[in-house]
Amino acid sequence: MAEPSKKRKGSSSTTTVVGQHHRGTSGDPPAPNTPSFSSPRSLTLFSSDDQRQRYYSQFSNRVILDLKYLDVEFFDGETFDWYQVFQNSELVEFMSLKLPYYHELVRVFYSNLKIQDGVVFSKVHQIPIVINQSLFYSLSKLSSQGVPFEGTLVDDWKHVYSSHDAHKMVCNDHANMTDKFLAGSFIFECRIMHYILCRVLLPRSTNLAQASEEDLIL
């Protein structure tokens, strides 16, 4: 993601734009052992047999993406225009969070997840969890200002947005505009921005090299 010659100031080692926590490394919480369906610990995780059955049948083996975060030290003294955009949007602090988490509890949270009228409801260790928009903004330290984005072009942008012009803006002069929209054809600054979008802000586990129309809009 970063050029091989990019050095962290004050260090002889190379650095990357996006950091990653690996399970079992120093500073991370140890991954708890998965309890059996009828173990005492399993009984404390859920409020009902239905919750427990749904978890073990649909969620217990799901892969949780490893934590990715923005390494802000990489950008000290740099002049990337898009980094200033992230700062102005109050996204940098959110994307650089490196808090510990437990895979099993994440799975339990999602197995009990319900969303009603924009409010998230779940239950872990039989404790109800309710997250409304104001609490989410408070926890994430994100701004509540901006244009709502749900994966498609918002109405306010439709009269000014051109997919072809957007492609030309982010791609280098030698890019094949009729071929697949690959990150390798981006100018350097846009390539870094693409990887931050698809690894930190809207993470996905596969196909990082190919950008989507959603990535381009963002």
C-alpha positions as CSV (number, residue, x, y, z in Angstrom):
1,M,0.0,0.0,0.0
2,A,2.9,2.3,0.6
3,E,5.8,2.8,-1.7
4,P,8.7,0.4,-0.7
5,S,11.0,3.3,-0.2
6,K,8.7,5.1,2.2
7,K,10.4,5.3,5.6
8,R,8.9,6.2,9.0
9,K,10.6,9.3,10.4
10,G,13.3,8.3,12.9
11,S,13.3,4.7,11.9
12,S,15.1,2.5,9.4
13,S,12.2,0.2,8.9
14,T,9.5,0.5,6.3
15,T,6.0,1.4,7.3
16,T,2.5,1.0,5.9
17,V,-0.5,3.3,5.8
18,V,-2.9,0.9,7.4
19,G,-1.8,-1.0,10.6
20,Q,-3.3,-4.3,11.7
21,H,-3.7,-6.1,15.0
22,H,-3.0,-9.8,14.8
23,R,-4.6,-12.2,17.2
24,G,-2.2,-13.3,19.9
25,T,0.1,-10.4,19.5
26,S,1.2,-8.3,22.5
27,G,-1.5,-5.9,23.7
28,D,-4.4,-7.9,22.2
29,P,-6.8,-9.7,24.5
30,P,-6.5,-13.5,24.3
31,A,-9.2,-15.1,22.2
32,P,-11.5,-16.9,24.6
33,N,-12.2,-20.6,24.0
34,T,-15.5,-21.3,22.3
35,P,-17.8,-23.0,24.8
36,S,-19.8,-26.1,24.0
37,F,-23.5,-25.7,23.4
38,S,-24.5,-26.8,26.9
39,S,-21.5,-25.5,28.9
40,P,-22.1,-23.2,31.9
41,R,-20.4,-20.4,30.1
42,S,-22.5,-20.8,27.0
43,L,-25.6,-20.6,29.2
44,T,-24.6,-17.2,30.5
45,L,-24.0,-15.8,27.0
46,F,-27.7,-16.1,25.9
47,S,-31.1,-15.3,27.4
48,S,-32.9,-18.1,25.7
49,D,-32.5,-21.5,23.9
50,D,-33.5,-19.8,20.7
51,Q,-30.7,-17.3,20.9
52,R,-28.2,-20.0,21.7
53,Q,-29.4,-22.2,18.8
54,R,-29.3,-19.4,16.3
55,Y,-25.7,-18.5,17.4
56,Y,-24.4,-22.1,17.0
57,S,-26.2,-22.8,13.8
58,Q,-25.5,-19.6,12.0
59,F,-22.8,-17.4,13.6
60,S,-20.3,-19.5,15.7
61,N,-18.0,-20.2,12.7
62,R,-18.2,-16.9,11.0
63,V,-14.9,-15.2,10.2
64,I,-14.3,-11.8,12.0
65,L,-12.1,-9.5,10.0
66,D,-8.9,-8.6,11.7
67,L,-8.8,-5.0,13.0
68,K,-7.4,-2.5,10.5
69,Y,-6.6,1.1,11.5
70,L,-5.0,4.2,10.1
71,D,-1.3,4.7,11.1
72,V,-1.4,8.5,11.5
73,E,2.3,8.7,12.1
74,F,2.8,7.8,8.5
75,F,1.3,11.1,7.4
76,D,3.3,13.4,9.7
77,G,4.7,16.2,7.5
78,E,3.1,14.8,4.4
79,T,0.8,16.8,2.1
80,F,-1.8,14.4,0.9
81,D,-4.9,16.4,-0.1
82,W,-7.3,13.6,0.7
83,Y,-5.9,13.2,4.2
84,Q,-6.9,16.8,4.9
85,V,-10.4,15.9,3.6
86,F,-10.5,13.0,6.2
87,Q,-9.4,15.4,8.9
88,N,-12.0,18.1,7.9
89,S,-14.6,15.3,8.0
90,E,-13.5,14.3,11.5
91,L,-12.8,10.7,10.3
92,V,-9.2,10.4,11.2
93,E,-9.7,9.7,14.9
94,F,-12.4,7.1,14.1
95,M,-10.2,5.3,11.6
96,S,-7.1,5.3,13.9
97,L,-8.9,3.5,16.8
98,K,-7.0,0.4,18.1
99,L,-9.3,-0.9,20.8
100,P,-9.3,-4.6,21.9
101,Y,-12.2,-6.9,21.0
102,Y,-13.3,-10.5,21.5
103,H,-14.3,-12.4,18.4
104,E,-16.8,-14.6,20.2
105,L,-18.6,-11.6,21.8
106,V,-18.7,-9.9,18.4
107,R,-20.4,-13.0,16.9
108,V,-22.9,-13.1,19.8
109,F,-23.7,-9.4,19.3
110,Y,-24.5,-9.9,15.6
111,S,-26.4,-13.1,16.2
112,N,-28.9,-11.2,18.4
113,L,-28.9,-8.1,16.3
114,K,-32.1,-6.3,15.4
115,I,-32.6,-2.9,13.8
116,Q,-35.8,-1.0,14.2
117,D,-36.5,2.6,13.2
118,G,-32.7,3.2,12.9
119,V,-32.0,1.9,16.4
120,V,-29.7,-1.1,17.0
121,F,-30.8,-3.7,19.6
122,S,-28.8,-6.7,20.7
123,K,-28.0,-8.7,23.8
124,V,-24.7,-10.2,25.1
125,H,-24.3,-12.0,28.4
126,Q,-28.0,-11.4,28.8
127,I,-27.3,-7.7,29.0
128,P,-29.5,-5.6,26.6
129,I,-27.6,-3.3,24.3
130,V,-29.4,-0.3,22.6
131,I,-27.5,1.9,20.2
132,N,-29.3,4.9,18.8
133,Q,-27.8,7.5,16.5
134,S,-26.7,9.9,19.2
135,L,-25.0,7.2,21.2
136,F,-23.3,5.9,18.0
137,Y,-21.9,9.3,17.2
138,S,-20.8,9.7,20.8
139,L,-19.0,6.3,20.9
140,S,-17.4,6.7,17.4
141,K,-16.7,10.4,17.7
142,L,-18.1,10.8,14.2
143,S,-19.8,13.9,13.0
144,S,-23.5,13.7,12.4
145,Q,-23.2,16.2,9.5
146,G,-22.9,15.3,5.9
147,V,-24.8,13.5,3.1
148,P,-26.4,10.2,3.9
149,F,-24.8,7.4,1.8
150,E,-26.4,4.0,1.3
151,G,-24.3,2.6,-1.5
152,T,-25.8,4.4,-4.4
153,L,-25.5,7.9,-5.8
154,V,-27.4,10.4,-3.6
155,D,-29.9,12.6,-5.3
156,D,-28.0,15.8,-4.5
157,W,-25.1,14.6,-6.7
158,K,-26.8,13.1,-9.7
159,H,-26.8,16.3,-11.7
160,V,-23.1,16.8,-11.3
161,Y,-21.6,13.3,-11.1
162,S,-20.1,11.5,-14.1
163,S,-18.7,8.0,-13.7
164,H,-16.4,8.5,-16.7
165,D,-15.1,11.8,-15.5
166,A,-14.5,10.4,-12.0
167,H,-12.5,7.5,-13.5
168,K,-10.3,10.0,-15.4
169,M,-9.8,12.0,-12.2
170,V,-8.4,9.1,-10.2
171,C,-6.5,7.1,-12.8
172,N,-3.1,7.6,-14.3
173,D,-2.5,8.6,-17.9
174,H,-1.9,5.1,-19.1
175,A,-5.0,3.5,-17.6
176,N,-7.3,1.5,-19.8
177,M,-10.7,3.2,-19.3
178,T,-12.6,0.3,-20.9
179,D,-11.0,-2.4,-18.8
180,K,-11.7,-3.4,-15.2
181,F,-11.5,-0.6,-12.6
182,L,-8.3,-1.7,-10.9
183,A,-6.5,0.2,-8.0
184,G,-3.2,-0.4,-9.8
185,S,-4.3,2.1,-12.5
186,F,-4.9,4.9,-9.9
187,I,-2.5,7.7,-9.3
188,F,-0.5,7.1,-6.1
189,E,-2.5,9.3,-3.8
190,C,-5.9,7.9,-4.9
191,R,-4.6,4.4,-4.6
192,I,-3.8,4.9,-0.9
193,M,-7.2,6.5,-0.4
194,H,-8.9,3.5,-2.1
195,Y,-7.1,1.0,0.3
196,I,-8.1,3.1,3.3
197,L,-11.7,3.1,2.2
198,C,-12.0,-0.6,1.6
199,R,-9.8,-1.8,4.5
200,V,-10.6,0.7,7.3
201,L,-13.7,2.8,6.6
202,L,-15.8,0.2,4.7
203,P,-13.8,-3.0,5.2
204,R,-14.1,-6.0,3.0
205,S,-12.1,-9.2,3.0
206,T,-11.6,-9.9,-0.7
207,N,-11.1,-8.2,-4.0
208,L,-9.2,-5.2,-2.7
209,A,-7.4,-4.6,-6.0
210,Q,-10.6,-3.9,-7.9
211,A,-12.6,-0.8,-7.1
212,S,-16.3,-0.6,-7.3
213,E,-18.6,2.2,-8.4
214,E,-19.4,2.7,-4.7
215,D,-15.6,3.2,-4.0
216,L,-15.5,5.7,-6.8
217,I,-18.5,7.7,-5.5
218,L,-16.9,7.8,-2.0
